[in-house]
């Protein structure tokens, strides 16, 4: 880890958590004009949330009232407002037409968009379309109410608590007022109120561990009494989820902060176990590394300790959300190699395989291709025994073009 990363880790936990807490994203909301009722004032084009922005750890449900009072109420007349059903309001990313999830932290929404779209499609402030008609059934969003968002948040807090300690006792033992303060800290963006309760659930950062240090022996097991809080290496597992770009599955695994040798586990070891096709071999071998990991919008070195990530870089719900960017460069425009789809036949597949394997690594072959217009997009890799699967997938993609 470089000197800059090392100095960051040595910074006080409160200061680091505060930096994560204060992260924000500017938004620009504009109404879908085709859904406006007659009598609407179409001269009001957009509402910017720029100077104050939206906290990364907040939720879009919390700003629906602000968008309604500062945009919708200025555009719709009294009749339109009377007939408007609040549950029909939903948000969509303007350029990609991606519906935005109410129950995801704002920062996670933005990070997954950045990982999945060309850089030209992601601008700040983030351009968001406000819909006033019910979303199509295939988009199936949760209701946009603050109550539903709060319940989803507390459910995630409990799940993270179970992953971390092996039970939900720390959450269920909170007094009602404490549980309310946890959510109020998020909804009011009050750092002190939130951490006055969250500190009972999320452990303190582990001490700095040098590679030559002796194996760690946690001072307290995850099942011990709750009067003392162990550090981040004393938990059973770190609540961590990995988000793949292009709508890939969200992955979750049991990620202990201590490896089999008793040393701190790293983000790299977790990613090698979860997605070895994107993070093959040794962490130090960056030549064949096909992806990068981002947490809270920050590129995280693979040697970063899991215990530290789980205590400092988690979202308000307690989860460490790792967003994967494909490609050897950070630029979203260079995340994949494209091949013309026209003219590719069964006999031409071997040539495509050869080009792809030279592009990435001689020991791998392409695993998953997705036909898009007149191109085939390379998304992942697989060992030699995946050639037949590739052939079927390429033919299917070509047939769909």
N, C-alpha and C positions, 0 to 999 in steps of 0.2 A: 504494500500500500504506500502511495507517495506521501510526502511530508504534509501536503495540504489535507489529505484524507485523515492522516494520523492526528493532526491538530484539531480537526473537527471532532473526532472521537473523544479527545481529551477535554472538550468543552463540557461545561456542566450540563447534566441531563435536563434541568429546567430550561436552560437557554436553548438547547436543541429542540426540545418539545415545543417551545414557544415559536421557534422559527418555522417548524412544520405547521403549527396552528395558524400562523399569520399568513400562510400562503393563500393567494386568491387569484381568481380568473375574471377578467372583464367580459361582460356579455353585451350583446346587442339583440334586442327582441323586436321582431316585426310580425305583424298579423298576416295571416293567409287571406289575401283580399277576396279570393273566390268564395270564402265562407262568411263574409260580412253580410249582415242583413241590410235591407234597403233602409235608407235614412242615416247610414253611418257617415261619419266625417272622414273621408279618405285623404284628407290633407295631412293627417298625423301619420308619419311614416314609420317611426321606430322609437324605441325607448332604450337608452343606454344605461347599463350599470357599470360605469367605468371607474370613477374616482374612488368609490367605496368597494366596488367589485363584489364578487361572490366568494366567500371562503371555500377553499378546497375541501375542507372537512364537513361542509354543510350539505344540504340536500335541496333539490329544485322545488320540492313541495313547499319549502319554507318561503320561497320568493314568489309563489303564485299570487298571494295577496298584493304584493308590491307591483307586480306586472299588471294585475287587474286595475289597481287604483291609478297607476301612472300611464297606462296605455289603453287598456280595453275600455275603461270608463270615459276616456277622452274621445274615443272613436265611435262607440255605439251610442245611439240615442236612448231615451228612457224606455221605449218599447223593446229595443234590442236587448237592453240590460235586463228587463223584466223576463224576457223569454230565454235568456242565456242560462244554461245549466252548468254550474261550476265543474261538475264531474266530466264534462265534455272537453275541458281545456287540457291540451297536451302540447309538449314541445318536441321539435324536430330540428336536427342540424340542417341548416339551409342548403349547403352544397351537396352533401351526401344523402340527404333525405333519411338519415338515421334517427329513429325515435329515441328520445333520451329517457333513461330509466329514472323513475322517482326514487327508488330505494338504493341507488348507488350514490356514493359521495361525488360531489361535483368534480373533484380532482380526478377521480377514477374515470368518470365519463370523458373528460378532456384527454386524459392520457391514452385511453383506448382508441379514441378518434385519431390522435396523432400517430399512433402505431399502425393504424390500418389504412390511412388515406395519404395520397400524395401531398407534399408540402404546400402546393398551390391551393389545396382545398381547406387548409387550416390557417385561419387568420385570427388576429386579436384586434378588437374584441371578437369573441366567438359569436358567429352569426346564427341566430336561432329563430325558427319560424314558430309562431304561436297559433295553434289550431283551436277553433271553437266548435268544430263538429266532432262527433265520436270517432275514435281511431278505428281503422280497419281491423276486422277480427283477427287477422294474422299477426297484428302487432301486439295484441294482448298485454297492455300495460296494466300495472297495478293502479288502483284509484289514486288520484292526486291529492287526497286530503292529508292534512298534517297528522291526523290521528293514525291513519294507516301507515304513514311514514315512521311515526314514533314507534308503533308496534313492531314494524319490520326492523327498526334500529335496535330495539331492546332484544328482539329475537337473535340478531347477529351478535350482540354483546354476550348473551347467554351461551351461544354456540362457541364463541371464542373462549369463553371462560371454561367450558367443558374441555375443549382441545388443550388449553393451557394447563389446567390443573387436574383433569380427570373427573371433575364434577362441576356442578353449577352452584355450589354452596356459597361462594363468595358473592355472587349476584343475588341469590335468593335470601341471603342473610342481611342484605341491605335494608335499612328502614325505608318506609315508603317515601319519606321526604328526600332521602339520599338518592333513590332511584329517579325521582322527579328532577332532582338537581342535575343528575347526569345528562338527561335530555335537555333541560333548560340551558345547561352550559353550551350545548351544541346550537340550539335554536337561537340563543341570545348572543352567541359567539363570545362567551365569557370563559376565558382560559382558567382563571382561579376557581370558579364555581365547578367547572368540569373536573379538573384534576384533584380537587378536594375529595371527590368520590372515586374517580378513576384510579387514584393511587392505591386504593384498596383492592383493585382487580389486576392492574398491570404492574409487574415487578420493577424494581430499580435496575438500571443498566449494570451488566456484569463488569468486574474490574478488567482493566486492560491486560491481555494475555499475550506474552511473547511466544513465538514458535518454539523456543528452546525451553519453555517453562515445563514443569512437571504436569502430568495429567491432572485435570480438575476433579475434585471430590466435592460435590455439592454439599453445602453446609446443612441443608435441610431438604428433605424429600418433598415431592409435590403433594403427598398425602398427609403431611404433618399438620399440626394445629395452625390456626390462622392468626394467632396473635402476633407472629413475626412474618415479615414479607421477605422471601428469598430474592436473590438477584435474578437477572434474566437467564442465567444458566441453571437455576434451580427448579425450573418448571418442567413438566412432563414433555410438552411439545410447544412449538411456536405456531400460533395460528397464522398460516400463510396460504394465500391463493395465488395461482399463476394464471394470468390472462393472456391468451394468444391473440394475435391480430386477425383481421378478416373474419370475425365472428367465430373463431375457433372455440373449443370447449374450455371452460374454466376448470383448472386442475387443482386438486387439494390432496395433500399427503400428510402422513405423520412425520413431522420434522423435529426431531429432538435437537436441542441446542448443544448437546454433547455427542460426539461420535463414538464409535466402538472402542477407540483407543483412549477415551477419557479426555479428549481435547475438544475445544470449541468447534462445533460444526459451522460451516460457512454457507453462504448463499450458493456458491459454485457447486458444492457437493449435492445440495438439494436439487439444483437444476440439472446436473448430470444424471441424477437418478430419475427425475421426472421426465425430462425431454432430452435424452442423450443424442438424438438426431440433430438437435440444434446446439447442444453444448457437449460435443464429443471429447473424450479423453481427459487429459490433465487440465486443471484450471489454468495453469501457467502457459499452456500451449494455445496462444491466441491465433496462430496461423489458420487453423481450421474452425475457428469459432464462427458460427453462422448467425448469431443473434446477440443482443445486448439486453440487460435487465434494468428497468427503471422503477423506482419507488418514489411516490410523491413528486413525480416529474423529474427526478434526479437520477442520472446514470450511476448505478451502484457497482463498485468493483466486486468481482466474484469472490474475493477473499474476505469480504465483510462478514463478521460473525452473526449468525442467526439470532443469538441471544440479545445482541445489541440492537439489531433491526426490530425485534419484537417489542422492545421497551421504548424505543425512541421514534421509529419511523412508521408505527402503526397508525391506522385511521382511528377516528373516535370510537368506532365499534370494536376496536381491539385487533382487527385483522391487518396483516401486512399484505398489501396488494402489489404483486410484482407484475408489471406490464412488459411483455416481450416485444422488442423491435427486431424485425428480421433484417439480415444483411450485415455486411462487415462495416458499413458506414452508418452514421446516425441518420443521414438524409433519407426521409421516407421515399423519395423518388428513386433511390438505389437499392430498395429492399428486395428486388427480385429480378430475375432474368426473363425476358419475354422472347417467345419463338413464334414466327408466323404460322398460323394454323393451316392456311391454304396449301394444298399439295402434300400434306403429310399423310402417308399411307402406312400400312403395317410394316412394309419393308424399310420405311424411313425412320422407324422408331429407334433402331439401334444407333443411327446417326445422332438423333436427339439425345439418347442416353450418353453417348460418347461426349457430345458437347457439354452436357450438364455435369457429367462426372469430372471433366477437366476444369469446368468452372468452379466447382466446389472442392471435391476431394476424390481421389482415385478409388477409394474403398467404399464409396456409396453410390447409390442410384436414386433417381427421383422416385418419390412415393406417391405424391398427390398433385394432380394438375387440375386446374379449374378453367374451363373454357370461358373466355370473356370476349364477346364480339368476334374479332378475327384473330385472337391471340390465345396462347396457352400460358397461364401464369404458374410459375414454379413456387410451391409453398413449403415443401418439406422434402426429406430424404429418407431412403431406406437401404438396407444392405442388398447384396446381389440377389438374394432369394426373392426380392420383390419385383423382379422384372416382369413376370407375367401379369401381376396386378397392375403395374404401370401401363402395359399395353392395353388392357381392358379399359382403364380409366381414360387414357388418351383417346381411344376410339370413341368412347362415350362422349367425351368433351367435344370432339370434332363433329359428332353427329348432332350435337345440340346447337352448333353454331349456325 
